[in-house]
Amino acid sequence: MKRHTLSFLFLFLMQLPLFGTSITNEELLKTCTDSTPGPHNFCYGFIISAANAAQFYRNIMDAEEGYIDICFPENISNKEIVEIYIAWAKKNLALAKNPAFIGVSSSFSTKYSCKPEKEISKESKKPSVYF
C-alpha cells in the first residue's frame, strides 16, 4: 500500500513542471534576505514546510527501503532551520538556478545527517521532531 501511494505521489509530482515552475535557490535566498513581512513569511513557510516534509517522509519510510538522511535535534528552532538554508545558499552560489526544495533538503542533510544505523540502535529510537 505504501509503495502504491508513493508511486502515485511520484507520478503526480512529475507532472507539476507542466503547470508551473519551481522557485530557485537564487529566488528563495533573495526572499529570505528581504526583511519585509510578505517575503519573510514566504521564506519561513517554504523552508519549514520542506523540513516537515523531509521529517514526515523519513518517519514513514523503512530504513531498509532508503530514506531522506535528515535528523534534526529535538530543540532546533524554525529560525535556526532558516539560517541553515541561508548560510548553505550563500556558500553554494553555483547552485543558484537549481530548484529551492532540493537546495533546502541539501542544506539540512549537510548540517544534520542521521547517525549510522549502529549508533542509532544504541540510543532509544524516538520519533523525529515535527515543527
Number of C-alpha atoms within 10 A of each C-alpha: 6 9 9 9 10 12 12 12 11 11 11 10 11 10 10 11 9 8 6 8 9 13 14 18 27 20 16 25 20 14 18 22 12 14 10 10 9 10 16 15 14 14 22 18 14 17 25 20 14 18 23 14 14 21 22 15 14 19 15 10 14 10 11 6 6 9 15 17 18 22 18 19 10 12 7 11 13 15 11 10 19 22 16 18 25 21 12 20 22 14 10 13 13 11 16 17 14 16 17 24 19 14 23 26 19 18 23 23 17 14 15 15 15 14 12 9 9 8 9 12 10 8 8 7 8 8 10 15 15 13 12
